[in-house]
Amino acid sequence: MESTHSKDQEEKRFFETRIYGRIYISKRFEDLYSEKKKRFAYKITQSEQQERFVREKGEVILSVSNGGKHQLKALIIEDDDRIDSLVVQTFSAESGNPHKNGYSFRGQEVNNLYLFLKGLNELDLENENSFKIDDSSLKKLLIDSEQATRIVIENQDLIIDALKNNVTKTDIVALGYRKSQLNIFKLLLEDEAFFISEKEKLNKGDEAVWQSFFERNTWILGYGLDYIINTPLDNKKLEQVVSGYSISSSGKRADALLKTKGIVNALGFCEIKTHRTTLLKQISTPYRSSCWAISEELAGSISQSQRTVHQSILNIRTCLRLTDDEDNLTGETAYIYNPKSYVIIGSLSEFITIKGANEAKYSSFEMYRRNTKSPEIITFDELYERASYIVGHSM
């Protein structure tokens, strides 16, 4: 086995040959335990002076000394393109060996460090008063600024073509906004801390987070559900109580009451659950061999959707004529002949294991939803991909 001393000597030798202004990437190697492919990345930094706390005569003082050469060492996991750890190494001027008191960041700590440094660079510090900003707000700020830059860099031909074809600034801003909102959608799906912070802001349950997001982005439901069902009722929130002609009295509540966009409008209904909602029962054995039962949450959502649609047909009959707060007709109408309905629920990631997809569980879910005519069942990740595809090809 290679000694610690020989490892230090080898690290010292490589350190001495590395120069400022470059990133050094190691050969790929495989982790013995996780079998994931990894690499080391190195970067040299230099400082003219450095500050450190030292104890002199019983007091802690800040000591300033000549700077030196430092090395950043990052362990990168190739499989999911993330940094597993980041080590800041200081090398002794006398021996050249790395100090034992070098500090490191691991996992989420690396992301927190990046967010902190990036945020300091982007924040407007003209205000002389103290202030604070939480991570979720900072992420939104960085997404907006980075997205604007990325759109210009990645779509130069598109922008030139847009200028030739009278595409307005409003069109480009709208596209940029939608791309930034898709990034927030992705954060809600994949970043647990971000989702929790959004939930705490609303001081409500998980479903309210998605309800609020889709209220701000009704276009996602239009792109993701059905290209013709894409607008809420005029001046109405998505969530509506559906009973009678004014949709304002007591009755069955629809998470999203939508209408088609055309010369004649028709109603559509949508139940919105959460990406955490399970699609199959969380049990250790199948109902029969390779036959896994759907979850109570999915079954209940389908029943709820069907009941809402049925009740709406009974109450509205064929045509919904909208009124304002003073019961005056607004002139807006929507028809309700065999209306389309949807349930947005769960994520297909439920079927993914370390070794790949669980085919028996996925097929049990897929065959069930393909044989469910109404409502149509769509997972949150599928809704994201549909909307993302349309935005990517929208100009």
DATAVEN-V575673 format. One line per field, one symbol per residue. ss: DSSP state (h for helix, s for strand, l for the rest). psi: psi as a letter, one per 20 degrees, with the letter a starting at -180 (. if undefined). burial: + if it has 16 or more other C-alpha atoms within 10 Angstrom, else -. Layout:
ss=???
psi=???
burial=???
//
This chain:
ss=lllhhhhhhhhhhhhhhlllllssslllssllllllssssssssssllssssssssllssssssssllsssssssssllllssssssssssllllllsllllsssslhhhhhhhhhhhhhhhllllllllllllhhhhhhhhhhhhhhhhhhhhlhhhhhhhhhllllhhhhhhhhhhhhhhhhhhhhhhlhhhhhhhhhhhlllhhhhhhhhhhhlhhhhhhhhlllsssslllllllssslllllllllssslssssslllllssssssslllllllslllllllsllsllslhhhhhhhhhhhhhhhhhhhhhllssssslllllsssssssssssssssslllhhhhssllsslhhhhhhhhhhhhlllllssslhhhhhhhhhhhhhlll
psi=pprhghgggghgghghiqrqjqppprqqrpphgijqprqqpqppqqqhrqqqpqppliqpropprqaapqppopopohgjlrphqppopppphghiqpqikqqrqqchhghhggggghghhhqojhpirqrqprhghgggghggghggghgggilghggghghhkkprhhggggggghhhhhhgghghhhoghggghhghghkaaghhghggghhimhhghghhgpiinjqrqpkqrgpqpooaiikirqappphoorqqoahpqqqqqppocriipqhqpmrhqrgrojopqqrhggghggggghgggghgggghehpooqqahjjppiipqpqmomqqqqpoqaqiihjprhiaqnhggghggghghhjogprppprhhggghghggghhki.
burial=-----------+--+----------------------+++++++------------------------+++++++++-----+++++++++----+++------+----+----+---+---------------++-+++++++--++--+-------+--+------------++-++++++++-+++----++-+++------++++++-+++--++++++++---+++++----++++++++++---+++++++++++---+++++++++++-+++++----------++++-++--++-+++-++-+++-++--+++++---------++++--++++++++++-++---------++-++---+----+++++++++++-+++--+----
//
